[in-house]
Amino acid sequence: QEQLVESGGGVVQPGRSLRLSCAASGFNLSTYDIHWVRQAPGRGLEWVSLISHDGSKKYYGDSVKGRLTLSRDNSKNTVFVQMDSLRVEDTAIYYCVKGRYCGRSSCYPLGYYYGMDVWGQGTTVTVSS
Amino acid sequence: QSVLTQPPSASGTPGQRVTISCSGSRSNIGSNSVNWFQGLPGTAPKLVIFRNNQRPEGVPDRFSGSGSGTSASLAINGLQSEDEADYYCAAWDDSLNRVLFGGGTKLTVL
């Protein structure tokens, strides 16, 4: 059974940092991109970021660009996101989400298929003074 | 404000057919496939349609997706009470290099 489990959320003051982790099981993480998606209280889904299967490409949403750093350790089946200079508006449930498959030679174009078939249970980040 | 536009709400009675629209632009829906997600309170979102009209294993065939130009639609036939949820469309945007979500549509089963 494919599964993603996030951890690292908590309550933090504005301006501080948090590091979230996403541990994968049931599939080979090294062949999949990973997205981060968040949902603020009472709000809709917001795409936050994407790290490619091998960590060579990273994409960020406007609201977090410059404050988030993605990384991954495929040997440990884990993806990380370092969140710096946190703001009150970063308060949300953060989900890591399985992305597209990338085989030995190529990946599907992101426009054709970016995945999102498996979601973690989410980890809550609360930024408050 | 979301770049993909959905109606904030939709409703239907059990057994009815309901459609939810999603409008974008040439750089997202006009060029790329659309996914649809179901969001229930207290649970992670669930993929119900991918690549415009494909259903993941386990999703009832009452759910279908379609699209034309810069718009896409999710249809639910034979509406059931357990379909009451928030529904989100999403697509990759070639200009912005990111996934865009619609603002979500709250579906109420009357």
Interface residues (C-beta under 8 A of the other chain):
Chain A: H35 V37 Q39 G44 L45 E46 W47 L50 Y59 Y60 G61 Y95 L110 G111 Y112 Y113 Y114 M116 D117 W119 G120 Q121 G122
Chain B: S2 S31 N32 S33 N35 F37 G39 A44 P45 K46 L47 F50 R51 P56 D86 Y88 A90 A91 W92 D94 N97 R98 V99 L100 F101 G102 G103 G104
